[in-house]
Amino acid sequence: MRVSSQGVTVVALLADPDAPTDIAQRIARILPARLADKSGQGRRFDVEVVSEPFTSGAEDLPTLMRRIMDRGRAENWDIVIALTDLPLLSHGRKLVVDLSHEHGLALLSLPPLGA
């Protein structure tokens, strides 16, 4: 897990408007304490919710992940968790989550989760 120079890990919840933003706001209330409990060692976490459309039905998954990664770098976020209410497909199958541990990214597609 990446840690910023101030010893605080900044987690961004990048959410499409409406339901994904509502879910991100609920997650943001509990996530810092849960992450701190799980990581131990006195780590601190700041969680930011950013509500804006970031997906396009015409984008392929690698393009979407690259745009999310670029946004995270531009904002100096340590971890980016993107939430969308658009159904995403990978190899013709419904995608629930796509992860990049190397870049500290996660993309969650809420429709397969029933959200």
WOCORSUL-V517099 format. One record per pair of residues at least 4 apart in sequence whose ideal C-beta (glycine too) atoms are under 7 Angstrom apart, sorted by the first residue. I is the first residue (numbers start at 1). J is the second residue. If there is no record, write none. Layout:
i->I j->J
i->I j->J
This chain:
i->1 j->9
i->1 j->39
i->2 j->9
i->2 j->78
i->2 j->79
i->2 j->104
i->3 j->7
i->3 j->9
i->3 j->43
i->3 j->78
i->4 j->8
i->4 j->9
i->4 j->10
i->4 j->78
i->7 j->44
i->8 j->44
i->8 j->45
i->8 j->46
i->9 j->43
i->9 j->45
i->9 j->78
i->9 j->79
i->10 j->46
i->10 j->48
i->10 j->77
i->10 j->78
i->11 j->31
i->11 j->45
i->11 j->47
i->11 j->78
i->11 j->79
i->11 j->81
i->12 j->48
i->12 j->50
i->12 j->72
i->12 j->75
i->12 j->77
i->12 j->80
i->13 j->24
i->13 j->27
i->13 j->28
i->13 j->47
i->13 j->48
i->13 j->49
i->13 j->81
i->13 j->83
i->14 j->50
i->14 j->54
i->14 j->68
i->14 j->71
i->14 j->80
i->14 j->82
i->15 j->20
i->15 j->21
i->15 j->24
i->15 j->49
i->15 j->50
i->15 j->51
i->15 j->83
i->16 j->20
i->16 j->53
i->16 j->54
i->16 j->55
i->16 j->83
i->16 j->84
i->16 j->85
i->17 j->21
i->17 j->51
i->17 j->53
i->18 j->85
i->19 j->23
i->19 j->85
i->19 j->110
i->19 j->115
i->20 j->24
i->20 j->83
i->20 j->84
i->20 j->85
i->20 j->110
i->21 j->25
i->21 j->49
i->21 j->51
i->22 j->26
i->23 j->27
i->23 j->83
i->23 j->115
i->24 j->28
i->24 j->49
i->24 j->83
i->25 j->49
i->27 j->31
i->28 j->47
i->28 j->49
i->30 j->34
i->31 j->35
i->31 j->47
i->32 j->36
i->32 j->45
i->32 j->46
i->32 j->47
i->33 j->37
i->34 j->38
i->35 j->39
i->35 j->45
i->36 j->43
i->36 j->44
i->36 j->45
i->39 j->43
i->54 j->68
i->54 j->82
i->55 j->59
i->55 j->64
i->55 j->84
i->55 j->86
i->57 j->86
i->59 j->63
i->59 j->64
i->61 j->65
i->61 j->88
i->61 j->90
i->61 j->98
i->62 j->66
i->63 j->67
i->64 j->68
i->64 j->107
i->65 j->69
i->65 j->98
i->65 j->100
i->65 j->105
i->65 j->107
i->66 j->70
i->67 j->71
i->68 j->72
i->68 j->80
i->68 j->82
i->68 j->105
i->68 j->107
i->69 j->73
i->69 j->103
i->69 j->105
i->70 j->74
i->71 j->75
i->72 j->77
i->72 j->80
i->72 j->105
i->78 j->104
i->79 j->104
i->80 j->104
i->80 j->105
i->81 j->106
i->81 j->108
i->82 j->107
i->82 j->108
i->83 j->108
i->83 j->110
i->84 j->109
i->84 j->110
i->85 j->110
i->85 j->111
i->86 j->109
i->87 j->94
i->87 j->109
i->87 j->111
i->88 j->95
i->88 j->109
i->89 j->93
i->89 j->94
i->89 j->95
i->90 j->95
i->94 j->112
i->95 j->109
i->96 j->109
i->96 j->112
i->96 j->113
i->97 j->106
i->97 j->107
i->97 j->108
i->98 j->107
i->99 j->105
i->99 j->106
i->100 j->105
i->110 j->115
